[in-house]
Amino acid sequence: MKRKNYKVRIKLTFETTMDHSQTSMKKAKEDVNRVLTDYLKDKKLNILNLFEEPPHITYKVEKNDYQN
């Protein structure tokens, strides 16, 4: 039986809430974005420690038309 090639795309969606005090919504978003970006730059840290719930996993499978 001939094997077929498939491309699988996986999307992980993490959701959490953070309480943050700031003078405007825009500044609060920038602060949280900066914290998350700095956290993700450190390769030794585990992203799962930031979130209480496991990620929502979405996947899509497509047949590849090219031959290897």
Helices and strands as residue ranges (DSSP letters): E 6-13, H 25-41, G 47-50, E 56-63
